Amino acid sequence: MNKSDAYHLKYHITPPYGLLNDPNGLAFFKHQYHVFYQWNPKGTEHRNKCWGHVVSSDLVHWQRKSVALEPSEWYDKDGIYSGGAIVHQEKLYLFYTGNVIRDDGVKESYQCAAISEDGEHFQKMGPLFEHPKGYTRHVRDPKVWRDRNGSWWLIVGAQREDLTGDTLIYKSTDLSVWECQGSFLEHDREFGYMWECPDLLHFAENDIFVFSPQGLPEAGEYYRNPNQSGYMVGKFMNTGKFIGNLAHFKELDRGFDFYAPQSFKVNDRTIMFGWMSGMNEEAERAVPTIQEGWIHALTLPREIVLSNGVLYQKPLPELQLLRLEGVHSQKDIHKNGVWLLPSLQVECIVHLSKLTENFKMIIRNAVEINYDSAENSITVWRTNWLTNQREYRKATLANQLADMQIFIESSSLEIFLNEGEEVFTLRYFLEDTEQRTVVLEAGDNEGKIEIYQLQECDVIINP
């Protein structure tokens, strides 16, 4: 089935058909960036999971490869679930969770590895260790790294038998024999019923533990999505423990549709992708792209920066390669303005030099961004495609709003505030492809708006 211009994302990674979810196995190997992702090639439901695969030389233009991993062995016969990657001795190692449903209906999970010399063909190595005692079958999403002393570490999301979330850590000297070191983060408070997609980001200043807890209760303007993805700043110790405080957990993205992020380090840069979804089942089944035979996408790659204890998510400079023929429109902000977007693939940058009162920005008459000067807060509104009701997400900024960088597609928005101090990611669905206005009710605020038309560089099949 063809993807319509109304919904097709033309500079994001999408599945050729079927369902896409978590980014997996991010790696730089043999001069290419490798992105794998959860993929059901047989339908738009959460089943038949394998690993889709795309590669790029610039993180902007992607080529599609054949399926990297698919169910074939007793330990992964019912699904290849999420995990990470490392490069070691000129080989690419993938770590994943094998899903098994036994004949008696009991479900099991196994943490597995596969190895490749060319980055395309993988030899499965089987399960790495026995299932840990004291945990339900919900143990998944292994992520591996090597420390300065040469030891290998593996963290994996887990659920205790008392149905509370946890992360386990394992240690190895050879990537073959792994020993469990217990809980990665010692904690005695309930914080969701399962911690998915754990990740550890290393910086000179500190370390960052990223994970996706399921089942957090809503707290004011926080935790308003079905499941959350967030982080805490702390320190990874050579004992295998992360020293941090769950009370300092912060959401990575304040929008509607962001989940299961994963990072990888290339030279001195830490780059992250997320799954542009995480909606509940009822809303997911109502997504209009299902009628076209596909659903979901990955976010744009973001550079993660830690500065003075604050995590920033910055659009990669490489994304400027998407821009066509320089700036399409550049005008001073004054009172009210209306701009017509040159296409449905646009980058819009708002620089604010004087900000003294509220303002409102309306994109394609579908998404509204409101700034409250008294609160120094941003509220993003959209129309829910299932209920047809308006809904919002809100964040209060630590610093006065100075700039907004917005990546617009036919059915997605990624909004970066103050160079990534806060980010809002969302999907929206509008059938009218001719609706291309941006309305800015600026009042007496002053600044400049720049609009760039972006390439339609859809993921292509490798020739």
Secondary structure, 3 states (H helix, E strand, C coil): CCCCCCCCCCCCCCCCCEEEEEEEEEEEECCEEEEEEEEECCCCCCCCCEEEEEEECCCCCEEECCCCECCCCCCCCCCEECCCEEEECCEEEEEEEEEEECCCCCEEEEEEEEEECCCCCCEEEEECCCCCCCEEEEEEEEEEEECCCCCEEEEEEEEECCCCEEEEEEEECCCCCCEEEEECCCCCCCCCCEEEEEEEEECCCCEEEEEEEECCCCECCECCCCECCEEEEEEECCCCCEECCHHHCEECCCCCCCEEEEEEEECCEEEEEEECCCCCHHHHHCCHHHHHCEECCECCCEEEEEECCEEEEEECHHHHHHECCCCCEEEEECCEEEEECCCCCEEEEEEEEECCCCEEEEECCCEEEEEECCCCEEEEEEECCCCCCEEEEEEECCCCCCEEEEEECCCEEEEEECCCCEEEEEECCCCCCCCCEEEEECCCCEEEEEEEEECCCCCEECC
